[in-house]
């Protein structure tokens, strides 16, 4: 669950991060040609390429891929540590599926399907509040301090759940913990994006999704191993284990370097340069003369100034410095999302999360054992093993998605994924309606239904799973990107909340009907992705404007051009090109 309300900075795919444009006029915007020269400046530890048009350039601190990760080992370690925030969310998803069917838990507190749904959904409701509030706090104060407080809240909630003496303690703990989970779902990837070198930013951002799915697998199998303990320890242990990653991240975040972009946001440019030098393995003396560090710092200043000037809502003073928060300015900034020229983009961000959740993936993660029993499998071990496989299949499906999402494109993956998911759900629904009265005599049909669940999970893992986090960051112009992604994230948590609440109820009423609901949602997702979703893979900002028939992004590009000139970025690039 990459998930990102970041005050205006959301990392794009690597191609966009590495190729930058310093245009002289509107016609040159977005031009990218073959490199003309690679600088031999002795102070240049990395590569800088000025392209033949004389305006576009690219730079890197080292190689791409695995070699680049090893070269930028300090940033890799920091990003890996920050990704523990995603692990907390994934772990809860995985562990709750086991806890809800543990013998001691069910005997201690018999609960109705509605209570079961509420117990799961209350975490998502808390996460919705945490996600919406975290972005503003992170910008106004500190990424690291916000992560620390989110971890404290998460640990308080986990403590309530682990030490619960009544069912109300479980509900309270999950609500409180949800606020921490929601905040971390925004703060961790935000911090990771802001510390990553451009040449490996995509790979480092993938750690968040990797961590979430790893948490799902770890949480489920932890509960599976403790389920046979004949006491409340069977569920207290797995619920208590989640305190560890929360405590480790909360205490360790103070050893992480501060976000350079946040320091720029607060006008602390010298401190930002020092933090950037630390992340790029430069000494303080080298930082003063390193051209790449100067370029990256100026790009941060350009981006921050662009967002602040484009919003023009009283957030900053005349010097583009952050002003005290006020409700009226915040409301005006959010209201821009629903202006006519942004409305289509806003719906893309909101609906991708609607279809992501109503595809049924989290219903399977939260209630896997319950759903697997509905298709006729019996015995705790077999049921849990089969439902545990859902997390493993999703984990494996993430890998090809990361490798091929830019090569194949978003739209083909969304269309094929939604079609395969719909077919899988319809197949399962037909099998359930036909054989639910006599599964014991139709074991083959039961295992065919299991195959349908796994097919659905794999299709989701390469389509709506990862693209749900990529697409919102691409369709919004830069000045609206943070608010747009934040609203998309809120849509994710709200629909996650609804899924957790209603799934046990409709499962109790009709298992076959439950799968048909998900099939209808996937079918609608197919038509939506076919007729309303633009292809954003390797598409420039201006081309996205053409898709939506607006000039919102071009206006941002023209304003950015002026800011680049004012802050000296264009002069620096021209100077390097003349060396």
DAKA-V457657 format. One record per residue. N is the residue number from 0. RES is the residue in one letter. SS is DSSP state (2 for helix, 1 for strand, 0 for the rest). OMEGA is omega as a letter, one per 20 degrees, with the letter a starting at -180 (NA if undefined). Layout:
# DAKA-V457657
N:RES:SS:OMEGA
N:RES:SS:OMEGA
This chain:
# DAKA-V457657
0:X:0:q
1:X:0:a
2:X:0:NA
3:X:0:r
4:X:0:a
5:X:0:r
6:X:0:r
7:X:0:a
8:X:0:r
9:X:0:a
10:X:0:r
11:X:0:r
12:X:0:a
13:X:2:a
14:X:2:r
15:X:2:a
16:X:2:a
17:X:2:a
18:X:1:a
19:X:1:a
20:X:1:r
21:X:0:a
22:X:0:r
23:X:0:r
24:X:0:a
25:X:2:a
26:X:2:a
27:X:2:a
28:X:0:r
29:X:0:a
30:X:0:r
31:X:0:a
32:X:0:a
33:X:0:a
34:X:1:r
35:X:1:a
36:X:1:r
37:X:1:a
38:X:0:r
39:X:0:r
40:X:0:a
41:X:0:r
42:X:0:a
43:X:0:r
44:X:0:a
45:X:0:r
46:X:1:r
47:X:1:a
48:X:1:r
49:X:1:a
50:X:1:a
51:X:0:r
52:X:0:r
53:X:0:a
54:X:0:a
55:X:1:a
56:X:1:r
57:X:1:r
58:X:1:r
59:X:1:r
60:X:0:a
61:X:0:a
62:X:0:r
63:X:0:r
64:X:2:a
65:X:2:r
66:X:2:r
67:X:2:r
68:X:2:r
69:X:2:r
70:X:2:r
71:X:0:a
72:X:2:a
73:X:2:r
74:X:2:r
75:X:2:a
76:X:2:r
77:X:2:r
78:X:2:r
79:X:2:r
80:X:2:r
81:X:2:a
82:X:0:r
83:X:2:r
84:X:2:r
85:X:2:r
86:X:2:a
87:X:2:r
88:X:2:a
89:X:2:a
90:X:2:r
91:X:2:r
92:X:2:a
93:X:2:a
94:X:2:a
95:X:2:r
96:X:2:r
97:X:2:a
98:X:2:a
99:X:0:a
100:X:0:r
101:X:0:a
102:X:2:a
103:X:2:a
104:X:2:a
105:X:2:r
106:X:2:a
107:X:2:a
108:X:0:r
109:X:0:a
110:X:0:r
111:X:0:r
112:X:2:r
113:X:2:r
114:X:2:r
115:X:2:r
116:X:2:r
117:X:2:a
118:X:2:r
119:X:2:a
120:X:2:a
121:X:2:r
122:X:2:r
123:X:2:r
124:X:2:r
125:X:2:a
126:X:2:r
127:X:2:r
128:X:2:r
129:X:2:a
130:X:2:a
131:X:2:a
132:X:2:a
133:X:2:a
134:X:2:r
135:X:2:r
136:X:2:a
137:X:2:r
138:X:2:a
139:X:2:a
140:X:0:a
141:X:0:r
142:X:2:a
143:X:2:r
144:X:2:r
145:X:2:r
146:X:2:r
147:X:2:a
148:X:2:r
149:X:2:r
150:X:2:r
151:X:2:r
152:X:2:r
153:X:2:a
154:X:2:r
155:X:2:r
156:X:2:r
157:X:2:r
158:X:2:r
159:X:2:a
160:X:2:a
161:X:2:a
162:X:0:a
163:X:0:r
164:X:0:r
165:X:0:a
166:X:2:r
167:X:2:r
168:X:2:r
169:X:2:a
170:X:2:a
171:X:2:a
172:X:2:a
173:X:2:r
174:X:2:r
175:X:2:r
176:X:2:r
177:X:2:r
178:X:2:r
179:X:2:r
180:X:2:a
181:X:2:r
182:X:2:r
183:X:2:r
184:X:2:r
185:X:2:a
186:X:2:a
187:X:2:r
188:X:2:r
189:X:2:r
190:X:2:a
191:X:2:a
192:X:2:a
193:X:2:r
194:X:2:a
195:X:0:r
196:X:0:a
197:X:2:a
198:X:2:r
199:X:2:a
200:X:2:r
201:X:2:r
202:X:2:a
203:X:2:r
204:X:2:r
205:X:2:r
206:X:2:r
207:X:2:r
208:X:2:r
209:X:2:a
210:X:2:r
211:X:2:a
212:X:2:r
213:X:2:r
214:X:2:r
215:X:2:a
216:X:2:a
217:X:2:a
218:X:2:a
219:X:2:a
220:X:2:r
221:X:2:r
222:X:2:r
223:X:2:a
224:X:2:a
225:X:2:a
226:X:0:a
227:X:0:r
228:X:0:a
229:X:0:r
230:X:0:r
231:X:0:r
232:X:2:a
233:X:2:r
234:X:2:r
235:X:2:a
236:X:2:r
237:X:2:r
238:X:2:r
239:X:2:a
240:X:2:a
241:X:2:r
242:X:2:a
243:X:2:r
244:X:2:r
245:X:2:a
246:X:2:a
247:X:2:r
248:X:2:a
249:X:2:a
250:X:2:a
251:X:2:a
252:X:2:r
253:X:2:r
254:X:2:r
255:X:0:r
256:X:0:r
257:X:0:r
258:X:0:r
259:X:2:a
260:X:2:r
261:X:2:r
262:X:2:r
263:X:2:r
264:X:2:a
265:X:0:r
266:X:0:a
267:X:0:a
268:X:2:r
269:X:2:r
270:X:2:r
271:X:2:r
272:X:2:r
273:X:2:r
274:X:2:r
275:X:2:r
276:X:2:r
277:X:2:a
278:X:2:a
279:X:0:r
280:X:0:r
281:X:0:r
282:X:0:a
283:X:2:r
284:X:2:r
285:X:2:a
286:X:2:a
287:X:2:a
288:X:2:a
289:X:0:a
290:X:2:a
291:X:2:r
292:X:2:r
293:X:2:r
294:X:2:a
295:X:2:r
296:X:2:r
297:X:2:r
298:X:2:r
299:X:2:r
300:X:2:r
301:X:2:a
302:X:2:r
303:X:2:a
304:X:2:r
305:X:2:a
306:X:2:a
307:X:2:a
308:X:2:a
309:X:2:r
310:X:2:r
311:X:0:a
312:X:0:r
313:X:0:r
314:X:0:a
315:X:1:r
316:X:0:a
317:X:0:a
318:X:0:a
319:X:0:r
320:X:0:a
321:X:1:r
322:X:0:r
323:X:0:a
324:X:0:r
325:X:0:a
326:X:2:a
327:X:2:r
328:X:2:r
329:X:2:r
330:X:2:r
331:X:2:r
332:X:2:r
333:X:2:a
334:X:2:r
335:X:2:a
336:X:2:a
337:X:2:r
338:X:0:a
339:X:2:a
340:X:2:r
341:X:2:a
342:X:2:a
343:X:2:r
344:X:2:r
345:X:2:r
346:X:2:r
347:X:2:a
348:X:2:a
349:X:2:a
350:X:2:r
351:X:2:r
352:X:2:r
353:X:2:a
354:X:2:r
355:X:2:a
356:X:2:a
357:X:2:r
358:X:0:r
359:X:0:a
360:X:2:a
361:X:2:r
362:X:2:r
363:X:2:a
364:X:2:a
365:X:2:a
366:X:2:a
367:X:2:a
368:X:2:r
369:X:2:a
370:X:2:r
371:X:2:r
372:X:2:a
373:X:2:r
374:X:0:r
375:X:0:r
376:X:0:a
377:X:0:a
378:X:0:a
379:X:2:a
380:X:2:a
381:X:2:a
382:X:2:a
383:X:2:r
384:X:2:a
385:X:2:a
386:X:2:r
387:X:2:r
388:X:2:r
389:X:2:r
390:X:2:a
391:X:2:r
392:X:2:r
393:X:2:r
394:X:2:a
395:X:2:a
396:X:2:a
397:X:2:a
398:X:2:r
399:X:2:r
400:X:2:r
401:X:2:a
402:X:2:a
403:X:2:a
404:X:2:r
405:X:2:a
406:X:2:a
407:X:2:a
408:X:0:a
409:X:2:a
410:X:2:r
411:X:2:r
412:X:2:r
413:X:2:a
414:X:2:a
415:X:2:r
416:X:2:a
417:X:2:r
418:X:2:a
419:X:2:r
420:X:2:r
421:X:2:r
422:X:2:r
423:X:2:a
424:X:2:r
425:X:2:r
426:X:2:r
427:X:2:a
428:X:2:r
429:X:2:r
430:X:2:a
431:X:2:a
432:X:2:a
433:X:2:a
434:X:2:a
435:X:0:r
436:X:0:a
437:X:0:a
438:X:2:a
439:X:2:r
440:X:2:a
441:X:0:a
442:X:2:a
443:X:2:r
444:X:2:r
445:X:2:r
446:X:2:r
447:X:2:r
448:X:2:r
449:X:2:r
450:X:2:r
451:X:2:r
452:X:2:a
453:X:2:r
454:X:2:r
455:X:2:a
456:X:2:r
457:X:2:r
458:X:2:r
459:X:2:a
460:X:2:r
461:X:0:a
462:X:0:a
463:X:2:r
464:X:2:a
465:X:2:a
466:X:2:r
467:X:2:r
468:X:2:a
469:X:2:a
470:X:2:a
471:X:2:a
472:X:2:a
473:X:2:a
474:X:2:a
475:X:0:r
476:X:0:a
477:X:2:a
478:X:2:a
479:X:2:a
480:X:2:a
481:X:2:r
482:X:2:r
483:X:2:r
484:X:2:r
485:X:2:r
486:X:2:r
487:X:2:r
488:X:2:r
489:X:2:r
490:X:2:r
491:X:2:a
492:X:2:a
493:X:2:r
494:X:2:r
495:X:2:r
496:X:2:a
497:X:2:r
498:X:2:a
499:X:2:a
500:X:2:a
501:X:2:a
502:X:2:r
503:X:2:a
504:X:2:a
505:X:2:r
506:X:2:r
507:X:2:a
508:X:2:a
509:X:0:r
510:X:2:r
511:X:2:r
512:X:2:r
513:X:2:r
514:X:2:r
515:X:2:r
516:X:2:r
517:X:2:r
518:X:2:r
519:X:2:r
520:X:2:r
521:X:2:r
522:X:2:r
523:X:2:r
524:X:2:r
525:X:2:a
526:X:2:r
527:X:2:a
528:X:2:r
529:X:2:a
530:X:2:a
531:X:0:a
532:X:0:r
533:X:0:r
534:X:0:a
535:X:0:r
536:X:0:r
537:X:0:r
538:X:0:a
539:X:0:r
540:X:2:a
541:X:2:r
542:X:2:r
543:X:2:r
544:X:2:a
545:X:2:r
546:X:2:a
547:X:2:r
548:X:0:r
549:X:0:r
550:X:0:a
551:X:2:a
552:X:2:r
553:X:2:r
554:X:2:r
555:X:2:a
556:X:2:r
557:X:2:r
558:X:2:r
559:X:2:r
560:X:2:a
561:X:2:a
562:X:2:r
563:X:2:r
564:X:2:a
565:X:2:a
566:X:2:r
567:X:0:a
568:X:2:a
569:X:2:r
570:X:2:r
571:X:2:r
572:X:2:r
573:X:2:r
574:X:2:r
575:X:2:r
576:X:2:a
577:X:2:a
578:X:0:NA
